[in-house]
Amino acid sequence: MAEANSPYPHRELLAELWEVEVERFRAARPQSERLFQQAKEHMADGVPMLWMAKWPGPWPVYVDVAQGAHFRCVDGLDHVDLCLGDTGAMCGHAPPASVAAITHQLSRGSTFMLPTADAAAAASMLAERFGVPSWQFSLSATDANRSLIRYARQVTGRRRIAVHDYCYHGTVDEAYATLDENGAVVSRRGNIGPPVALDETTAVVPFNDIPALEAAFAAGDIAAFLIEPALTNIGIVLPDPGYHAAVRKLCTRFGVILIIDETHTFSAGPGGMIRADALEPDAVVIGKSIGGGIPAGAYGMTSEFAAAVRASLDLEDIDVGGVGGTLAGNAVSLAAIRATLGEVLTADAFVGMIERCTQWTAGVQAALDEFDVPWQVTQLGARAEYSFRATAPTAGSEAAEADDFELQQYLHLHALNRGILITPFHNMALMSPVTSAADVERHTVAFREAVESLYA
């Protein structure tokens, strides 16, 4: 079925090209098929998480081993990995410094409900990078976001939060809200089992829309504004000049806690967009990549916010209130964070990562220009993405309206059949410290071939 808003009109050709790529996939991956058939006996769709069924092709690619910016599948095929676990492996697969720290700590014990020396060291590194001094640890950015939402409600006495339309903050219930055609807050399409109507918990404002944000805050019941400094999971949407300064001013004026989730926008540099753009949050969330490939998350607060939180909690009940987890802050995760920040995702590493991403972006743009294709490509540090519209989106709704699932699946399968993995839910590529110019060139060649097949 054709996508209503797609700029690509040749649906019969697209269907024919898709079938060619499916047959190529089938012929090349018999061992993945064998494992898939076995997996279906005890896992829905044969995958450990249902969203893995969205990868293009008749079955998933099963990984044998991954190292650096590459992985080899069970059929022996080498792949350039430009997905990198959708940021979870932004440091590259199995970085030696992280692996050494993880292995060393595993041999000494993994989780105690007690701190190790790595905890304070990791917190110090995060404080230096993101500019807020007080840190706590979790197993994911989702958990970190949930904790900060609870703390914001605790200290403000307000019940609702605000988010951007088409935001992404993991599986936080309050963030699966969007605006309908009448501007009402509703559950986002595909939200599984929402516990309450989303307008009870959440105000939604379009990205880059300051009047809408002021109107939402004026109701007086917003505890926190949870944001990515650029939208990432609907396609990259960058802030307008002056947007973040205006957000900060409104949060201060209305007493709203400003939480900046840098989990994906960490691609902007060693301190994410907070450092790159001199942003001033009350709280910061970071996850995925800081653990060197194992579960890890963290959240930081200003001294004022942290003091207000601590003053609101009695020691007797400090373990009761739905914040934290038994394995949060475990010794292995903290050893991984310390090593990954200290030795892998360094300031020097980001220089090369961003250079490779600039090369990737230029390769995509060259193909679009050569064949006069009405798409655009946007870069955010070491992360870049193309979308099926002529100009860069300024709001999440604009990015969503340009979506074309069939076209996207074809492009992803075409890339996969040529040994290149990009993120399955949109058209994002991410660079690691060890992604090479040759890796990027493989994508440039394959992407040009794909565009030529569609538009020549």
C-alpha positions as CSV (number, residue, x, y, z in Angstrom):
1,M,0.0,0.0,0.0
2,A,1.4,3.4,-0.9
3,E,2.3,5.8,1.8
4,A,0.0,8.8,1.6
5,N,2.6,11.5,2.2
6,S,5.5,9.8,0.4
7,P,7.3,11.8,-2.4
8,Y,8.1,8.5,-4.1
9,P,5.4,7.7,-6.7
10,H,6.7,4.5,-8.4
11,R,5.1,1.9,-6.1
12,E,5.1,-0.9,-8.6
13,L,8.8,-0.5,-9.2
14,L,9.4,-0.4,-5.5
15,A,7.5,-3.7,-5.0
16,E,9.6,-5.3,-7.8
17,L,12.8,-4.1,-6.3
18,W,11.8,-5.3,-2.9
19,E,11.2,-8.9,-4.2
20,V,14.6,-9.0,-5.9
21,E,16.3,-8.0,-2.6
22,V,14.2,-10.5,-0.6
23,E,15.4,-13.4,-2.8
24,R,19.0,-12.2,-2.5
25,F,18.6,-12.2,1.3
26,R,17.1,-15.7,1.3
27,A,19.9,-17.1,-0.8
28,A,22.7,-15.6,1.3
29,R,21.5,-16.4,4.8
30,P,20.4,-20.1,5.3
31,Q,22.0,-20.4,8.8
32,S,20.1,-17.4,10.0
33,E,16.9,-19.0,8.7
34,R,17.7,-22.2,10.5
35,L,18.2,-20.4,13.8
36,F,15.0,-18.4,13.2
37,Q,12.9,-21.5,12.6
38,Q,14.3,-23.0,15.9
39,A,13.7,-19.7,17.8
40,K,10.0,-19.5,16.8
41,E,9.2,-22.5,19.0
42,H,9.6,-20.5,22.2
43,M,9.8,-16.8,21.2
44,A,7.1,-14.7,19.5
45,D,8.2,-14.0,15.9
46,G,11.5,-15.8,16.8
47,V,13.0,-12.8,18.6
48,P,13.8,-12.0,22.2
49,M,12.1,-8.5,21.9
50,L,9.2,-8.1,19.5
51,W,10.5,-4.9,17.9
52,M,13.3,-7.0,16.4
53,A,10.7,-8.4,14.0
54,K,10.8,-5.0,12.3
55,W,14.2,-5.6,10.7
56,P,13.8,-5.9,6.9
57,G,13.7,-9.4,5.3
58,P,11.9,-12.7,6.0
59,W,13.9,-13.4,9.2
60,P,16.5,-11.6,11.4
61,V,20.2,-11.7,10.8
62,Y,21.8,-13.7,13.6
63,V,25.2,-12.3,14.8
64,D,28.1,-14.6,15.4
65,V,30.8,-12.1,16.6
66,A,31.2,-8.3,16.6
67,Q,34.4,-6.3,16.9
68,G,34.8,-2.6,16.5
69,A,32.6,-1.2,13.7
70,H,31.9,-4.6,12.1
71,F,30.1,-7.9,12.9
72,R,30.0,-11.3,11.2
73,C,26.7,-13.1,11.0
74,V,26.3,-16.9,11.4
75,D,26.4,-17.2,7.6
76,G,30.0,-15.8,7.6
77,L,29.1,-12.5,6.1
78,D,31.0,-9.4,7.2
79,H,28.9,-6.2,7.9
80,V,29.7,-2.6,8.5
81,D,27.6,-1.7,11.5
82,L,26.2,1.8,11.2
83,C,23.4,1.0,13.7
84,L,25.7,0.2,16.6
85,G,22.8,-1.0,18.8
86,D,20.9,2.2,18.1
87,T,23.6,4.0,20.2
88,G,24.2,1.2,22.7
89,A,27.4,0.4,21.0
90,M,28.4,3.9,19.9
91,C,31.8,3.1,21.5
92,G,32.2,0.2,19.0
93,H,31.7,-3.5,19.7
94,A,33.9,-4.9,22.5
95,P,36.2,-1.9,23.0
96,P,39.3,-3.4,24.7
97,A,39.4,-0.9,27.6
98,S,35.8,-1.5,28.5
99,V,36.1,-5.3,28.1
100,A,39.2,-5.3,30.3
101,A,37.4,-3.3,33.1
102,I,34.2,-5.4,32.8
103,T,36.1,-8.7,32.9
104,H,38.3,-7.6,35.8
105,Q,35.3,-6.6,37.9
106,L,33.3,-9.7,37.0
107,S,36.1,-11.8,38.5
108,R,35.9,-9.8,41.7
109,G,32.1,-9.9,42.0
110,S,29.4,-8.1,40.1
111,T,26.7,-6.7,42.4
112,F,26.6,-6.0,46.1
113,M,24.1,-3.2,46.9
114,L,27.3,-1.4,48.1
115,P,29.5,1.1,46.3
116,T,32.9,0.6,44.8
117,A,35.6,3.2,44.0
118,D,34.4,3.2,40.4
119,A,31.2,4.9,41.4
120,A,32.7,8.2,42.5
121,A,35.1,8.2,39.6
122,A,32.3,7.6,37.1
123,A,30.2,10.3,38.7
124,S,33.1,12.8,38.6
125,M,33.6,12.2,34.9
126,L,29.9,12.7,34.2
127,A,29.8,15.9,36.2
128,E,32.8,17.3,34.3
129,R,31.2,16.4,30.9
130,F,27.6,17.5,31.5
131,G,28.0,20.3,34.0
132,V,25.8,19.2,36.9
133,P,27.5,17.9,40.0
134,S,25.2,15.3,41.7
135,W,24.8,11.8,40.0
136,Q,23.0,8.6,40.5
137,F,23.1,5.4,38.5
138,S,20.5,3.1,36.8
139,L,20.5,0.3,34.3
140,S,19.0,2.3,31.5
141,A,18.1,5.8,30.4
142,T,14.5,4.8,30.7
143,D,15.0,4.1,34.4
144,A,16.9,7.3,34.8
145,N,14.0,9.3,33.2
146,R,11.5,7.6,35.4
147,S,13.4,8.4,38.6
148,L,13.8,12.1,37.6
149,I,10.1,12.4,36.8
150,R,9.3,11.1,40.3
151,Y,11.8,13.4,42.0
152,A,10.4,16.4,40.0
153,R,6.9,15.6,41.2
154,Q,8.2,15.1,44.7
155,V,9.9,18.5,45.0
156,T,7.4,20.6,43.0
157,G,4.1,19.0,44.3
158,R,2.8,19.0,40.7
159,R,1.5,15.9,38.9
160,R,2.1,16.4,35.2
161,I,5.1,16.6,32.9
162,A,5.6,18.2,29.5
163,V,7.3,16.5,26.5
164,H,7.9,17.3,22.9
165,D,5.6,15.9,20.2
166,Y,7.2,12.7,18.8
167,C,9.8,12.7,21.5
168,Y,11.6,9.5,22.6
169,H,12.6,8.7,26.2
170,G,12.7,5.0,26.2
171,T,9.6,3.2,27.6
172,V,8.5,6.0,30.0
173,D,4.7,5.9,30.0
174,E,4.3,9.6,30.2
175,A,6.3,10.2,27.0
176,Y,4.1,8.1,24.7
177,A,1.9,11.0,24.0
178,T,1.3,13.1,20.9
179,L,-1.1,15.7,19.6
180,D,-4.1,14.8,17.4
181,E,-5.3,16.9,14.5
182,N,-7.2,19.2,17.0
183,G,-4.2,19.7,19.2
184,A,-5.5,17.4,22.0
185,V,-3.0,15.2,23.9
186,V,-3.6,11.5,23.0
187,S,-1.8,8.2,23.2
188,R,0.8,7.8,20.4
189,R,0.0,5.2,17.7
190,G,1.4,1.9,18.7
191,N,1.5,2.6,22.5
192,I,1.0,-0.8,24.2
193,G,-1.4,-0.8,27.1
194,P,-1.3,2.8,28.3
195,P,-2.2,2.8,32.0
196,V,-4.2,6.0,31.9
197,A,-5.3,8.6,29.4
198,L,-2.2,10.5,28.5
199,D,-3.7,13.9,29.0
200,E,-3.9,13.1,32.7
201,T,-0.1,12.8,33.0
202,T,1.4,14.8,30.1
203,A,1.3,18.0,28.2
204,V,2.7,17.8,24.7
205,V,4.2,20.7,22.8
206,P,5.7,20.8,19.3
207,F,9.5,21.1,19.1
208,N,10.7,24.7,18.4
209,D,7.3,26.1,19.5
210,I,7.8,28.6,22.4
211,P,4.3,30.0,22.5
212,A,2.9,26.5,22.9
213,L,5.3,25.8,25.7
214,E,4.4,28.9,27.5
215,A,0.7,28.1,27.3
216,A,1.4,24.6,28.6
217,F,3.4,25.9,31.6
218,A,0.8,28.6,32.4
219,A,-1.6,25.9,33.7
220,G,0.6,25.7,36.7
221,D,0.6,21.9,37.0
222,I,3.8,21.0,35.1
223,A,6.5,19.5,37.3
224,A,9.1,18.8,34.7
225,F,9.9,19.4,31.0
226,L,11.6,16.2,29.7
227,I,13.3,16.8,26.4
228,E,15.9,15.7,24.0
229,P,17.9,18.8,22.9
230,A,17.3,17.6,19.3
231,L,14.6,15.1,18.4
232,T,16.3,11.8,17.2
233,N,13.9,8.9,17.1
234,I,11.5,10.4,14.5
235,G,14.4,11.6,12.4
236,I,16.8,14.3,13.5
237,V,15.1,17.6,14.2
238,L,17.4,20.3,15.3
239,P,16.6,23.3,17.5
240,D,16.0,26.7,16.0
241,P,18.5,29.5,17.0
242,G,17.5,30.7,20.5
243,Y,15.1,27.9,21.2
244,H,17.0,26.4,24.2
245,A,17.6,29.8,25.8
246,A,13.9,30.5,25.6
247,V,13.1,27.0,27.1
248,R,15.5,27.7,30.0
249,K,13.9,31.1,30.6
250,L,10.4,29.7,30.7
251,C,11.3,26.8,33.0
252,T,12.8,29.2,35.5
253,R,9.9,31.6,35.3
254,F,7.3,28.8,35.9
255,G,9.3,26.7,38.4
256,V,9.5,23.7,36.0
257,I,12.4,21.2,36.3
258,L,14.2,21.1,33.0
259,I,15.4,17.5,32.3
260,I,17.6,17.0,29.2
261,D,17.9,13.4,28.0
262,E,21.3,13.2,26.1
263,T,21.1,9.4,25.5
264,H,21.0,9.8,21.7
265,T,22.3,13.4,21.4
266,F,25.5,12.4,23.1
267,S,26.6,12.0,19.5
268,A,27.1,15.8,19.4
269,G,30.4,15.5,21.3
270,P,32.0,14.4,24.6
271,G,29.5,16.4,26.7
272,G,26.6,16.0,24.2
273,M,24.6,19.1,23.2
274,I,24.7,20.4,26.7
275,R,28.4,21.2,26.4
276,A,28.4,21.9,22.7
277,D,25.6,24.5,23.0
278,A,26.1,25.6,26.6
279,L,22.7,24.4,27.8
280,E,21.6,24.8,31.4
281,P,19.5,21.9,32.6
282,D,18.3,21.1,36.1
283,A,18.9,17.5,35.4
284,V,20.6,15.3,32.8
285,V,20.0,11.7,31.6
286,I,22.5,9.6,29.8
287,G,22.5,5.9,29.0
288,K,23.2,3.2,26.4
289,S,26.7,4.1,25.1
290,I,28.4,4.9,28.4
291,G,28.4,1.2,29.5
292,G,30.7,-0.1,26.7
293,G,27.9,-2.4,25.6
294,I,26.4,-3.6,28.9
295,P,23.3,-2.1,30.6
296,A,24.1,1.3,32.2
297,G,22.4,4.6,32.8
298,A,22.9,7.7,34.9
299,Y,21.2,10.8,35.9
300,G,22.6,14.0,37.2
301,M,21.2,17.0,39.1
302,T,22.2,20.5,39.9
303,S,23.1,21.1,43.6
304,E,19.8,22.9,44.2
305,F,17.7,20.2,42.7
306,A,19.6,17.4,44.4
307,A,19.4,19.2,47.8
308,A,15.6,19.6,47.4
309,V,15.2,15.9,46.6
310,R,17.3,14.7,49.5
311,A,15.6,17.1,51.9
312,S,12.2,15.6,50.9
313,L,13.2,12.0,51.7
314,D,13.3,10.5,55.2
315,L,16.0,7.9,55.7
316,E,13.6,5.4,57.0
317,D,11.6,5.4,53.8
318,I,14.4,6.1,51.3
319,D,14.2,2.6,49.8
320,V,10.4,2.7,49.3
321,G,9.5,5.2,46.7
322,G,9.8,3.5,43.3
323,V,13.2,4.9,42.4
324,G,16.1,2.6,41.7
325,G,16.5,-1.1,41.5
326,T,18.4,-3.9,43.1
327,L,20.9,-4.1,40.3
328,A,21.2,-0.4,39.6
329,G,24.6,1.0,40.3
330,N,26.2,-2.4,40.2
331,A,29.9,-2.8,40.3
332,V,30.3,-4.1,36.7
333,S,28.2,-1.3,35.1
334,L,30.2,1.3,37.0
335,A,33.5,-0.2,36.0
336,A,32.3,-0.1,32.4
337,I,31.3,3.5,32.6
338,R,34.6,4.5,34.1
339,A,36.6,2.8,31.4
340,T,34.3,3.8,28.5
341,L,34.3,7.5,29.4
342,G,37.9,7.5,30.4
343,E,39.5,5.6,27.6
344,V,37.0,5.0,24.7
345,L,34.5,7.8,24.2
346,T,37.1,10.5,24.7
347,A,37.2,14.1,23.3
348,D,39.8,13.0,20.8
349,A,37.6,10.0,19.7
350,F,34.7,12.3,18.9
351,V,36.8,14.3,16.5
352,G,37.3,11.2,14.3
353,M,33.7,10.1,14.8
354,I,32.3,13.4,13.6
355,E,34.7,13.5,10.6
356,R,33.5,10.1,9.5
357,C,29.9,11.2,9.9
358,T,30.5,14.3,7.8
359,Q,31.9,12.0,5.1
360,W,28.8,9.8,5.4
361,T,26.5,12.8,5.1
362,A,28.4,14.1,2.1
363,G,28.0,10.7,0.4
364,V,24.3,10.6,0.9
365,Q,23.9,14.2,-0.3
366,A,25.9,13.5,-3.4
367,A,23.6,10.7,-4.4
368,L,20.5,12.8,-3.8
369,D,22.0,15.6,-5.9
370,E,23.1,13.4,-8.7
371,F,19.6,11.9,-9.2
372,D,17.6,15.0,-8.1
373,V,15.9,13.2,-5.3
374,P,13.6,15.3,-3.0
375,W,15.0,14.0,0.3
376,Q,17.2,15.7,2.8
377,V,20.0,14.6,5.2
378,T,20.8,16.1,8.6
379,Q,23.9,15.6,10.8
380,L,24.2,15.8,14.6
381,G,27.8,15.2,15.4
382,A,28.6,11.5,14.9
383,R,25.0,10.8,14.0
384,A,23.2,11.5,10.7
385,E,20.0,10.6,9.0
386,Y,18.1,11.1,5.7
387,S,14.4,11.6,5.5
388,F,11.9,11.5,2.6
389,R,11.2,15.3,2.4
390,A,12.9,18.1,0.6
391,T,13.8,20.3,3.6
392,A,14.9,19.5,7.1
393,P,12.0,19.1,9.5
394,T,11.6,21.7,12.3
395,A,9.0,19.7,14.3
396,G,8.4,16.0,15.0
397,S,5.1,16.1,13.1
398,E,6.9,17.2,9.9
399,A,9.3,14.3,10.3
400,A,6.5,11.8,10.9
401,E,4.5,13.0,7.9
402,A,7.5,12.2,5.6
403,D,7.7,8.6,6.8
404,D,7.4,5.8,4.2
405,F,7.7,2.4,5.7
406,E,7.9,0.5,2.4
407,L,10.5,2.7,1.0
408,Q,12.5,2.6,4.2
409,Q,12.4,-1.2,4.4
410,Y,13.6,-1.5,0.8
411,L,16.6,0.8,1.4
412,H,17.5,-1.0,4.6
413,L,17.3,-4.4,3.0
414,H,19.3,-3.2,0.0
415,A,22.0,-2.0,2.4
416,L,21.9,-5.2,4.5
417,N,22.3,-7.3,1.3
418,R,25.5,-5.4,0.7
419,G,26.9,-5.9,4.2
420,I,25.7,-2.6,5.8
421,L,23.5,-2.3,8.8
422,I,21.6,0.9,9.5
423,T,19.0,1.5,12.3
424,P,15.8,-0.3,11.4
425,F,13.2,2.2,12.7
426,H,14.4,5.1,10.7
427,N,17.3,6.0,8.4
428,M,20.0,6.8,11.0
429,A,23.7,6.0,10.8
430,L,26.1,6.3,13.7
431,M,29.9,6.4,13.8
432,S,32.1,4.7,16.5
433,P,35.7,5.6,17.3
434,V,36.9,2.8,15.0
435,T,34.6,3.4,12.1
436,S,36.9,3.9,9.1
437,A,36.7,6.0,5.9
438,A,36.5,2.7,4.0
439,D,33.5,1.6,6.1
440,V,31.7,4.9,5.2
441,E,32.6,4.5,1.5
442,R,30.9,1.1,1.4
443,H,27.7,2.8,2.4
444,T,28.2,5.7,-0.1
445,V,28.6,3.2,-2.9
446,A,25.6,1.1,-1.9
447,F,23.3,4.1,-1.2
448,R,24.0,5.5,-4.6
449,E,23.1,2.2,-6.2
450,A,19.9,2.1,-4.2
451,V,18.9,5.6,-5.2
452,E,19.8,4.9,-8.8
453,S,17.5,1.8,-8.8
454,L,14.6,4.0,-7.6
455,Y,15.2,7.2,-9.6
456,A,17.3,6.5,-12.7
